[in-house]
Amino acid sequence: MSAPIDTPISPLIQAAYSPSMFSTVAEIWRQKLTRHLSDVTNGSGRVLNWREPDQNFGMADQSMELPITDPSDKEVSEAAGRLMEAMLSSGQNLHHPHYIGHQVPPSIPLAGLFDAVSAVTNQVMAIYEMGPWATSVEHTLVRRLCEKVGWQPEQSSGLLTHGGSLANLTALLTARNVSLPKSWDEGVPSKAVLITNADAHYCVTRSAGILGLGARQVRKIGLDAKRHIRLDQLEAELRTCQAQNIPVIAVSACACATPTGAIDDLKGVAELCRRFGVWMHVDAAHGGALLMSRRYRGRLSGLELADSIVWDAHKMLFVPALCAAVLYRNRDHRFETFRQDAPYLFDPSAPGMADID
């Protein structure tokens, strides 16, 4: 039996959605986070507030048991304050002047305020209608990133996703579907391979497993003394695959390699990919930010020749994690990643919206 529509709402639920309660807790949030940033940027305290995992697990478990019986502003605000203190005193202080060592930057604090707006209003982006402003920002940002690469925005495309691993998987899925047009419906031929720099991020091999190629089908090319992919070995591998009729999903180059920072000879890789008719992918999760530098962007010469590029914003662009771009030189490839029908979501009577949705 369904409940009558006049069923009273729980005081806890009322408090959870109360604008007044939000205002009270938001002020505590402002005060605590402002004081935290001030202390940390001035070098106070530790970079890493280390506790053994079991200690933090126990604290996290206790935080799930907030003893709120009467959801008054005072009780909720005190509980929220305790939880915020636990968060701020139990993590890494990336804004501390002594912080170094991880591939995550101290993000621009103001960016977090806009993340909060998106989180509070829950602007999901399954289709344009569900997140019109968020979709518009993504569309505009992708166009500008493509321009930075050197592509014409009306001929290129892309999307934002969560982190370089998922971005590489997305780009390589697109490469698989373009290189093997029947693979989405019929599966991947057992001989298909993915060729990559021997120092490539582990997610490239993981992607091969997820995409149905298998991790053993990743051909890792040797490196020279500066940890660049050896073009002679790459050419030999492509010749072998051609002679043996082995499908090549893509050649994945690095700009730059995660372990070393080395940037492959992108022009040389592009020339070989063009000659053998193979998709060229570049993992520029780290190095893509060099495109913002007048002094160093030349180190990415040849990046504009790639078919797909991954570029993380949460590394050297200093935005909160996770945020990565997948960029396609050929705009038409944006529809090749997924081939599914969902008429309940994508309106067949408005085909012009498909590109935006």
N, C-alpha and C positions, 0 to 999 in steps of 0.2 A: 504494500500500500504506500503510495507516495505521500509525503508530508504536506500538510496544508501550507499555502503560500504565506500565511501570516505567522509561521513558526518563528519565535524570537531568535535573534542572532546571538551566538555566544559572545560574551564580553571579550574573550581573547581574540576572536576574529574581528570584532569591532575595533579593538585596540590596534591590531595588525594593519588595518586599513585606514586608521584615523589620521587625517592631515595634521591635526594638532599634535598627536604623538610623534609623527614624522618630524615635525618642526623641533620638538624638544630633543629628540635623539640626534637630529642633524646638527644641532648646536653643540652637543657633546662631541660629536664626530669632528666638527670644525676645530674645536678647541684642542682636542687630543692630537689630531693629525698635524695641526699647525705647530704645536709645541714639539712633537716628535721630529718634524722636518727641521725645525730650528735647531734642536739639539744635535741631530745627526749631521747636518751640513756643517755645523761648527766643530765636528770631530768628537763630540761627547759619546761615551759608551763604546761598545764593541761593534765591529763590523758584523760578526756572526754571533748571535745569542745561542750558543750550542747547548743542547741537552741531549742525552741519550734518547733514541727513538721511543723506548718504552715510557719514559717520563712524559714526552709530548703526547704520546698516544693516550696516556692516562688523563692528562689535562684536557685533551680534546674530548674524551669520553665524558668527563665531568661537565664540560661546557654544554653538552646535550641535555643536561638535567637542570634547566633553569627553574628554580622553585617559585614560579609566578602563579599565585593563587588569586590575587586581586590585581588585575592589570591597570593599576593607577599609573599616572605619568611618572611618579616618583619611583615606584618599584621597577617599572620597565626601563626607565632611564638609568637606574643604578645597575641593573643587569646588563644593559647594553654597554655601559661604561666599563664594566669588568671584562666583558668579552673583547672590547676594543683594546684594552690594556694587555690582555693575553696575546692578542694578535701582534701588537706592536713590539712586544718584548720577547717574542719567540721566533723571529725570523731573521733574515739577512737585511742589513742596512745598506742598500746599494748606493744611497746618497752620501754615505760617509766618505770623507776624503781619502781614507786608507783602503777603500774597496777596490779590488782588482782580482781577476782570475776567472770569472765566468763570462760566457758569451751572451750576457744579458746586461743592458745598460741601466744606469739610473734614469728612469723615464721622466719626462717633463711633467712635473706635478699638476700643472693646469690640465693636461690631457685627461687625468683621472676624473676631473670634474665632469667632463663631457661623457666619459664612460658611465658615470653615475646617472646622468640624464637618460642615457639609452637603457640602462639596467632598470631604472625605476619605471619607465614607461613601456618597457618590454617590446622594443621595436624589432620583432623578428622579420626575416627577409625571405620567406618562402616565395612570396610573390610581391609585386609592387604595392598592391593595396594594403598589405600587412605592415609594410615599413617604407612608406613613400619617401621620407626624407633620407633615411639610411641608404636606401637603394640609390637615390640621387647622388649622395655623397660618394658611394662606391663607384658609380658610373663615371663621375667627374674625376675622381682620383685615379682610376685606371687609365683614363684618357691621358692624363698628365704624366703618369709613369711611362706610358707608351711613347709619348713625345720625348721624354728624357732618354729613352733607349735610342731614339732616332727614327721611330716609325711614324707613319701618317696615322693619326687617330681614327680616321674614317676607314682605314684598311686593317687595323689591328683591334685587339679586344683583350679581355681578361676578366678576372674576378679576384676578390679577397677571400682568404680562408684562414684557418687557425694553424699557423706555424709552418715551417719549412718542410717537415716530414709529410704532412697532408698535402702541401702544395706540390711537392715532387711527385707524390702518388697521383695527384690529379693531372698534372702535365703528362706523366708517362702513360696514364690511362688514355689520354687523348691521343698520344703518339701510337699506342697499340691499336686503337680503333681506326686511325687513319692509315697506318701501315698495313694492318690486317683487317680490311673492311668487314669480314664475316665473323670476326672474333667475338663480338658482343652477343650474337645469336648462336654461334656454333662452337665457340670455344677457341683456344689458342693451339696452333700446330705444335706438336711436341718438340720440334727442332728450333723454334724461334728463340732468339737470343737478345740480350741487352748488353751493349758495350759501354764501358765506363772507365774513368780514371781510377787507378788502383787506390788512391786516397779519397775516393768519393765517400760522402756521408753514408753511414750504415743504412739509412732509410731508402737508398736506391736499391740495395739488395732486398730489403724488406718489401719494397714495392713490387719487385719481380715475383716474390712469393705470393703476394696478394693478388697480383694481376694474372696468376695462373701460369706464368712462365716457369717458375721454380728458381730458387736461389742459385742452384748450380748452373743455370743458363745465363748467368751474368759473366761476361768475359771482361776481366780486369786487365787493362793495358799497362805495361811497365812505364816507369817514370825516368826522367833524366836526372842529372845531378842537382837540378834546382826544383825537383819534384813536379815538373810539368809532364803532361802526358806525351809519350814519345810518338811523334807523327809517323815515323817509319814503321813502328809496330802496329799502330792503328791502321795504316794503309794495308799492311800485310794481313791483318785480321779481316778487314773488309773484303780483300781479294779472296781469302779463303772461304768466307761465307758466300760470296758471289759464285765461286767455282762449285761449291757443294750445294748450292740452291738452299741455303739456310736463311730464313727471313730474319732481318735485323729490325727490331722495334725502334731503336734509337741509339744514338751515341750521346752519352751524358758527360759533358765537360764541367770543369770546376772554375768558379770565379767568385770567391777563392775557396780552396780546399779547407775544410774545417780543421784538420790537424795542423796545417802548416801555413795557411794564408797564401799559398801559391796559386797563381792565375794561369790557366792553360793558354796556349797559343790559339786563341779563338778563331782568328782568320785562317790559320792552317787547318784546324778541325772543320771549319765551315767549308773550305775548299774540298776536303775529302768527302764530306757528307754530300755536297752538291754533285761531285763526280760519281759517287756510287748510289745516288738517289735515296739517301737515308735521312731520317728526321734528326735534327740537331737540337738537343736540349742542353741548357746551361743552368746549373745550380749556382745562382748568384745570391743566395740567401744573405751572405755576408757582404760580398763585394759589390753588389748592386748599388750600394750607397755612394760608390765612387763616381757615379754618374752625376752626383750633385756637386762635384768638385771640379772647378776649372783646371786645377793643377794636375789632378790624378785621373780624370776620366779617360785619358788616352790609354791607360792600362787595360781598359775594357774594349779596346778596339777590336771589332769583329763581333761584339755581342749582338749588334743589330742584325746580323746574318742568321741568328738562331731562329728556329721555329717556335720554341717555347723557352720561357725564362721564369725562374723562381727568384723572388726578391723579398726578403724579410724586412718589414718596417720596425719590428721590435728588437732589432739589433742596433745598427748604426744610424737609424733615423729616430731613435730615442722615444718611441711611443710605447705604451704599456703592452705587455705580452697578452695574448698571442695575436699577431697580425702579419700575414704574408700575402704577397700578390703572385698570382699565376698570370703570365702575359703571353699572348699568342700573336705572332707576326701576321698571320693570315686570319682575318676576322671570321671567316667561314668556319674555322675549326672550333669555335666556341660551342657549337651544337653537337660536336662529335664526342664529347666526354661521356654524356649519358643519353641513352635512347629509350625513353620510357614515356608511356601515356598515362596521364592523370587528369581526365576531363573534369573531375570534381574540383581540381585546383587550377588548371590552365584552361581558360575559357576558349573552346573551339570556335565560338562565334566572334571572337576578337583576336584573330591571328596576328594582328599587328602588335599586340602586347607581348607576344612570345619572347621576343628579344629582351625586353625589359624584365619580364617575370623570370 
